Amino acid sequence: MRFKGLDLNLVVALDILLQERSVSRSAERLKLSQPAVSAALARLRDYFNDELLVSIGRSMIPTAYAESLWPIARDLLAKADLLIDTSSTFDPATSQRRFRISASDFIQTVLIAPALRALQTVAPGVSMDVGPTGSMSLTQFENGEIDCVVSPEQYASPAHPVRPLFTDDHVVVGWRGNPAMDRPLDLDTFLSLGHVAVRLGSGRELTFAERHMLPYGDQRRIEVSSSTFSGVALMLPQTRRVAVLQQRLAAVFCDAFDLVMQPLPFEIPQLREVAQYHSSRANDAGIAWLIDMFERVAAGTATGQGVTGAN
């Protein structure tokens, strides 16, 4: 299909070429021959009257004009994807849809993993592309590149709808052989122990729990920090360190590792996790079905029955 003389298939090629900066790698991703991709690049150069990608040694470097085109191309493709994906009906039994989700590894462990097990029966063709949370994912969400973000309620954007999924409390987790974990900890004991803290991702962002423990500041001895919640499970066994984790996640770790949990010796507000979708997808039956499924899994009621299509 052409629009103002441009074959719209070339927009896809442009996006992949700018990602890969290689004709051969782009050909692999596009499932085309290298001559076909070279021909597509030549047509793009002719249409835009710009080299777009310049060979320097073994690398291909985008021109300044190509860099300015890229976000426009990506926005166009995201909107085309939205047009195709958005539907007033959704049949999970036959759908081949791939949902794009942004979630922490906590959510991946306690919500998405059990959801995938349930989906094997009711939606065998449905798949998920799960990425981390953070500033980049928020930009992707606003651009329509992410279908659903699962996060604590206070981190959700006020500009788009949210649906509550579950609440959770926090607990102290430690190695079963740690004598301090034989009984509930008082505050002095808790603060005297070495701690494993979670600082999410490369930006080292504070978690919900870490933000609420800031008042303890210098009294708390953080000996190790992990960029993921999952890493904590591997850093506690055979040590006297402790960590503060969500109770649902702690239960998974205690079952899988030689860990135990105790109540917190102070109060942290209850964690409220929500699913957020873009306001432009309010009528997307597929996303409505996905969030329904998450709600059932969070409530512990997801089964082979009762998870059906939305209309």
Secondary structure as GFF3:
##gff-version 3
##sequence-region A 1 311
A	DSSP	beta_strand	2	3	.	.	.	ID=ss1
A	DSSP	beta_strand	6	7	.	.	.	ID=ss2
A	DSSP	alpha_helix	9	20	.	.	.	ID=ss3
A	DSSP	alpha_helix	23	30	.	.	.	ID=ss4
A	DSSP	alpha_helix	34	48	.	.	.	ID=ss5
A	DSSP	beta_strand	53	56	.	.	.	ID=ss6
A	DSSP	beta_strand	59	62	.	.	.	ID=ss7
A	DSSP	alpha_helix	64	85	.	.	.	ID=ss8
A	DSSP	beta_strand	98	102	.	.	.	ID=ss9
A	DSSP	alpha_helix	105	107	.	.	.	ID=ss10
A	DSSP	pi_helix	108	112	.	.	.	ID=ss11
A	DSSP	alpha_helix	113	122	.	.	.	ID=ss12
A	DSSP	beta_strand	127	131	.	.	.	ID=ss13
A	DSSP	alpha_helix	135	142	.	.	.	ID=ss14
A	DSSP	beta_strand	148	152	.	.	.	ID=ss15
A	DSSP	three_ten_helix	153	155	.	.	.	ID=ss16
A	DSSP	beta_strand	162	168	.	.	.	ID=ss17
A	DSSP	beta_strand	170	175	.	.	.	ID=ss18
A	DSSP	three_ten_helix	179	182	.	.	.	ID=ss19
A	DSSP	alpha_helix	187	192	.	.	.	ID=ss20
A	DSSP	beta_strand	194	200	.	.	.	ID=ss21
A	DSSP	beta_strand	205	206	.	.	.	ID=ss22
A	DSSP	alpha_helix	208	212	.	.	.	ID=ss23
A	DSSP	three_ten_helix	214	219	.	.	.	ID=ss24
A	DSSP	beta_strand	221	226	.	.	.	ID=ss25
A	DSSP	alpha_helix	230	235	.	.	.	ID=ss26
A	DSSP	beta_strand	242	246	.	.	.	ID=ss27
A	DSSP	alpha_helix	247	256	.	.	.	ID=ss28
A	DSSP	beta_strand	259	263	.	.	.	ID=ss29
A	DSSP	beta_strand	271	276	.	.	.	ID=ss30
A	DSSP	three_ten_helix	279	281	.	.	.	ID=ss31
A	DSSP	alpha_helix	285	298	.	.	.	ID=ss32
###
